Amino acid sequence: MYDDIVLGERERLGSYTFTAEAIIAFARNYDPQPFHLSEEGGKATHFGGLVASGWHTGSVWMRMRVEHSQRIAAERAAQGLPPQWNGPSGGFKNLKWPRPVRAGDTVTYYTEYVSKRPLASRPGWGIVFSLNTGENQHGELVFSFDGSVFVPL
């Protein structure tokens, strides 16, 4: 709920290890560029080898976000509390992939709440803004975007 969101809090959503097989399978279905489809295709580019699609890194963030929310819901249910419910996304901006993700990289995803406000146009609702990131096993930023979500007050 809106009041439970602590500004400045950084939630660890989870980690995912990208394999060559997963990178190639995602690319075949959604982003069939040579550097996502094979090591050889990647060697012919500035990447120097196979790299994950940025959309793949974003899709894994979404999976981690949903699984994190499901864990919180289960914890609240075990305590006899009502489920925490988010409304739809208000959109995102500043999507960035500052470093490539390679086979064998483990990316840990986070959400940090940066601001929130009640909505004057929708009584009973607020909007929460967040910085969403992914860091590889070396602590290097590989994925980020600014997001927003509508939350009941």
Buried (B, 14 or more C-beta within 10 A) or exposed (E): BBEEBEEEEEBEBBBBEBEBEBBBEBBEEEBEEBBBBBBEBBEEEEBEBBBBBBBBBBEBBEBBBEEBBEEBBEEBEEEEEEEBEBBEEEEBEEBEBEBBBBBEBEBBBBBBBBEBEEBEEEEEBBBBBBBBBBBBEEEEEBBBBBBBBBBEE
